[in-house]
Every structure is written in C-alpha cells, then in structure tokens.
Amino acid sequence: MDLMTAPRPRWLVLAGLPALIAAGFVWHGHAAKQEARADWQIGLAAADITPAEPVFLAGYASRDRAHEGVAAPLHAKALALQDADGHRAVILTTDLIGLTAEVAGPVCERITAATGIDRADILLSASHTHTGPMLTLSADPTTKMDASQATRQAAYTRDLQEKLAALAIEALGRCTQPARLSQATGLAAFVMNRREPTADRGVVLGVNPRGPVDRSVPALRITAPDGRLLAVLFQAACHNTTLGGDFYRISGDYAGYAQQMVEEAHPGVTALFTLGCAGDANPHPRGTLEMSEAHGRALGDEIGRLLADPDAWSPVSGPLTTRFAEVDLPLQPPPDGKALAAMKLQPGGSWRGFVASEIERRRAAGESLPTAYRAPFSVWQFSDDLTWIGLSGEVVVDYVTLLESALGGSRLWISAYCHDVYGYLPSARVLREGGYETRGLYAGGIGFFAPEAETVVAGAIARLARDAGRPESLFPPP
Ligand SMILES: [Zn+2]
C-alpha cells in the first residue's frame, strides 16, 4: 500500500544512465521437449466482484470518502488443474489490494471442506490494485468511516469470501476440459524501482531508474489438444498504482486493463494475472487513467506477441506436486520508548508511527510482543519443468535474486502477494537503507521484520522446492 496522496512523476531527477536494471529474468526457457501431451484437465470460472454499494478504496491513506463510479469492473478468476494422477489444485486471481490471513483463511476452509483438496493445492493471489475496495471484517466505525459505511465494507468483504470460495469450487467442479500447459517469458518496460535516494531525506518514494526491478513477464498458456487457446495467466512485478489517491473510481489498474485487452483480442479466453516481487516497484509514468490503460495495453500487447510466436513456448507437464508451509519470520526486538517516540516523528512515517503507537499500547497493557510473524508460503512443482513459488506479503525485488541464489534461476516462477498480505517483506538491504518498505506489519500482527527474515524465507522455500521434487540439477552447486 502507498501513503502518497498522489503519484508525482519526477521527470527532472533522472541523473546518469536511466538504465533499468532487470534484477533477473526469473524464468528461463529450456529446450522444448516433444509436443506436450494433453496430460491436464482444467476448469475455469470468473466472477465480477465490483462493489455494488459505495465503499472506501484501499491503498492510499489520503482517501476520505467512498468510491464514486466505476472506471472498469473488478474480477476474480479461478483456474483449476488436474494432472494425469488425478491431483487437483486451483489458482484464484483477484483484482484486489490483497487478502489478509483473516480474510483468506475462511475462503480456503470452505474450498477444502467442499472439494477435499488440501490447503497446499490452493494458490490465492491479488493484483494489489489501489483502486479496489478496502477489505475488512470489522464493522466498527473509524475516524473516516461512520457505522453504516463500516458495515458496508464488512458486508462487501464477507460477500467476497463467499464469492471466492464458490468460484474455486465451481472451477474444480468442472475440471474436465483436456488441456496442455506451456510457458514463456516476456518483458514489461514500465516497471520502475521507486526507492529514490535523496541528499537529505534518505530513501523516499519516488523514481529510481538505476534501482533493481524484475521486468520479466512469465506467462502460462492453456490450450485444448487441438491447439485452441483456453486461457493465459501472466504476471508482472509492479505495483498496480498508476492511478493515485485522488482517483475515486474503481479500476483494476494496468493489470485489469491488460486482462481485459487479452480477453477482447481472444474472445472466449480467460486471462488471469498474478503479481511478482513488486514491493518496491511502481509503474512509470503514473498519475492518469490514460497512463494506466497504456501500461495495460503494453502488457496485453506483450502477451499477444508471445501468443503469436509458437516458438516462445515450452511444455509444462505433470505431475503436479504441491507444498505449503507457515514459516516464523523473525521480527526485530521491539524498539525502546525513545526510539518509538522518534519513529512517530519521522517525516511521512505515519505508518511507522502506527506500529510504534501499537507497540507502546501493548507494552503499557503488559502484553507480550511477538518475536516472529507466521507467514504462509507455497511451492508448486510441475514435473521437472517449472517451480512456481507463492510468496506472501509485499515482497521487494531482492527476493528474486535471493531465491535464484538458493534454488537456481532456471524454470522458476516467483509470485508474491499470495495467501496473506500482512505488510512489506523487506530484504536486509532495504532494512539497512530505510524507506517506506521498512514500515512494519499492517495486518495480522505487530512489529518490524528482522534482516535475518530473508535467510529464513530463502531456506524455507529451498526446502519446500526440494521436497516437492525440484530437480537437484537445477539447484546451484553447494
Ligand atoms: Zn503496496
């Protein structure tokens, strides 16, 4: 989430080479095997999740009223997969800010109860659009929301939980369409590192053309045995924040427009979007609806280019092996009173101030403060062809290189904003440098991640991947 009141394109601060440094093409193609067999059965379902009642939009703290109109509808989509052994799994994608554990937990419970699949077989993803509804299960009024508005927000969220569970159950129920899966990787040029170093204010939210970003666009193509396109799932690693806090209409931002464009270009096809390690990346430029649509068009065009090139794709075969774990990520020791007081005074640090105040409150009440946050992670292993990682949280781009170092960079798809979006997941570097992404947990707990969290994450993901059967030959030498 962003606290900025409005995006501020900074055309004049570009110094030196405006080189966009790709932190890694996380997914390298490999020699095409024989033509993939139709060793999958798939099921698709989609639902409009545009709020019918006025709701506060999520992501910018500056907003002071409910939404006013719809620029583009929001969708949730489900892709169910069944391999030749009958193992079923489902991917749920959403044009939403992010699902917290509190919201996602009951959705998963309903899906597992109705279908018998495991929690590990569910991948929950959000596009992190900042022009979608604020999600909360609390109907308590806030400083900005009266009781009736708070009730509307909670009612929307409860209804959403029902819709998401129903969608996954529907897709799993119709998982009978024979299909082939294949993968390709494209490029998104509008992805910009947003951690801008300044002379006197440290790292601020801005534009940093020399900062690391992941510009890869991994794509998963789903075709019928006769080659007919059924669905395409694609990803970019960039906040859906082209539209700013002054924009009060609903929209899926660039990811929503890209999906819409692909579906219009291929009638009957379902386009789905997942988000990569976008924690410290914004679209560039940003600030207008036209820019949002243009980024969507650029991403949609890239998918169109890949779809038009049969040589771009390599098979993704079964069997599918899924793993899921909740991992305790270490938090920093809670700051002392003096440090907390200073935090509350930091410029633009109102969210650090929130964490500081909450730590003070719990301390005063004699409550013990947590030393870790239990974060969910998933790994899906598709035969030897692909390892698909579902990270929780708003993960910064350094995790791409961290995971490539731990797992090897080949046949890797790294998604973030999955399962539980509790706050930013900063790297040790980002914590050392400071800046917005160090602001601490905003849902599900309280505290600031410790620098060691990145090592814990990389170790846990490598273990899950080994356990799921990622080939040892793909791992880097010890
Ligand atoms: Zn964010």
Residues whose N, C-alpha, C, O or C-beta is under 5 A from the ligand:
A	BS01	ZN	M1 D2 E394
